[in-house]
Amino acid sequence: MKKKTSIHKKLLLFPLFLILLVPFVAFSKPILYHPQHLFKKLNGVIKGCIHVSASLPPPHAAYSYATLYSQLFPNKNTHAVTLASPRSIYEVFVYLNHVSGYFHPPANPATIIIHDNHFAPEILPVLAGGFVKFENLDFRNYKLYFHSYLDNYRFTRSINLNKSISQKMWKPQFIKVTLKSHLLHFHHAYIFVVQNPYFDICSLNQYYHIDHVPPGHYVLTAWSYYWKTFRKSIDIHSGKNLKLNITFTKVKSFEKP
């Protein structure tokens, strides 16, 4: 009788065990494999428009390197090469500073093409630890002069005609790359090695948009080749969006970000 009673108790406890197990199974997968899944709704969005308070500089004559790139590499993402004109004075790079955590760089390198003695794009963000691939589409050799403004470090690499080279970007910094050839035409690209993926690139009089920003206190920075850098301290609250228009007021010759 005692054995039968213990068996009946176990049978009665089994449905209770299943009831307690269901919510654990339902919620354990996102918690174990996607720890930020439950917190995405708490993140905020930063957006706004880019303005200038003075007259714009005259446009430079140039054809669209983004169109050229899409024709040469139809299977690649051309979003990163929409900066078309030399001296991309109409392009603005907006990014956040002081974001905690470590962010893994993407497996595929960011790409800068070299064609007709120009870079495209001329402004390129890349996560620290990632690679930048330079693809030479010209039938001439070039030298690339790298200047890191973080520690004033300079080095040179050669890229042969119709070849490509890769350069790893180890830590957050601002790098100016100068393209030189026997034609003595010097052109520049600006690489922003960033610590986090919270950034956007847009043109003047257009809207920037940075989403999935975790709550916290940050410094929002907007860099342009032509205009003096804009900086502003901001606070992102849980589940709240922030609208912040950026107005450039002063022209600069050149400065590091």
C-alpha positions, -999 to +999 in steps of 0.1 A: +000+000+000+028+024+008+044+018-026+011+024-044+006+056-024+041+069-033+034+061-070+001+081-069+019+111-054+044+110-081+017+109-108+000+138-092+032+159-090+041+152-127+015+176-142+026+203-117+062+197-129+051+202-165+033+234-157+064+248-141+086+236-169+067+253-198+076+289-190+112+280-183+115+264-217+096+292-234+119+319-221+152+301-217+161+301-254+162+339-259+178+344-226+206+319-233+212+326-269+200+362-274+206+381-242+196+414-257+164+400-272+143+410-242+159+444-240+156+457-275+123+474-267+142+494-240+167+509-265+162+543-280+165+560-314+184+592-322+174+611-353+175+646-367+183+667-397+217+682-407+216+720-414+242+747-420+238+783-410+259+797-439+260+793-477+272+760-491+305+758-509+303+752-547+299+716-558+329+698-572+327+683-607+327+645-603+308+615-615+292+590-592+316+564-579+287+546-563+272+539-598+306+528-611+311+505-581+276+489-585+284+482-622+317+466-615+306+447-584+269+440-588+268+414-560+282+437-533+265+462-511+269+497-525+255+515-494+290+521-482+301+538-515+273+564-519+298+592-511+303+602-547+322+635-550+359+642-542+363+662-511+330+649-498+321+683-482+284+675-483+287+643-463+284+641-425+295+613-402+275+612-370+285+588-342+284+582-305+313+583-280+315+567-245+295+536-253+304+507-229+309+472-240+329+453-267+315+450-303+328+423-327+337+437-361+320+421-391+337+392-409+338+409-442+361+439-446+350+474-454+360+484-490+375+515-505+379+514-543+406+534-562+397+545-596+408+574-618+432+585-590+403+589-565+390+571-534+354+559-531+341+564-505+362+592-491+346+588-456+345+553-442+336+541-407+349+507-396+346+489-362+379+485-343+395+452-350+380+451-385+398+453-419+397+478-447+402+465-482+417+488-508+408+477-544+429+493-572+408+494-603+433+515-622+461+502-644+488+521-625+506+516-592+499+537-562+513+545-528+490+548-498+503+571-470+485+564-437+485+591-409+470+581-376+460+612-355+457+591-323+495+587-318+507+607-349+519+574-364+526+573-402+533+544-425+532+536-462+519+508-483+521+501-520+492+488-541+499+475-576+478+480-607+445+461-606+453+445-572+440+448-537+454+450-502+439+448-467+448+468-436+436+459-401+423+487-380+433+478-344+419+505-322+395+535-323+412+564-341+410+587-370+432+579-400+438+600-431+449+581-462+467+599-490+468+585-525+499+593-545+510+583-579+536+594-605+510+619-618+515+639-585+478+641-579+471+638-542+437+626-530+425+617-495+402+593-477+392+596-440+387+564-420+369+565-387+378+535-366+350+534-341+345+514-309+307+509-314+282+504-343+261+534-333+267+558-363+253+570-395+264+588-427+242+613-444+243+645-465+236+680-456+199+689-454+191+652-449+182+631-419+205+609-399+192+579-379+209+558-352+188+531-338+190+504-310+209+528-288+210+515-252+200+539-224+229+560-211+249+592-213+268+598-245+285+625-266+271+628-301+296+639-326+290+651-362+321+654-385+323+670-419+353+678-440+342+714-446+324+723-413+337+726-378+329+694-358+297+694-338+296+678-303+268+676-278+262+656-246+230+636-247+210+612-225+191+582-239+163+570-216+148+536-216+124+532-245+126+569-254+136+584-288+156+616-291+152+641-319+183+663-322+189+685-352+225+694-360+235+728-373+270+736-386+279+772-380+316+775-387+338+766-416+372+749-410+403+744-429+410+710-415+410+695-380+411+661-365+378+648-350 
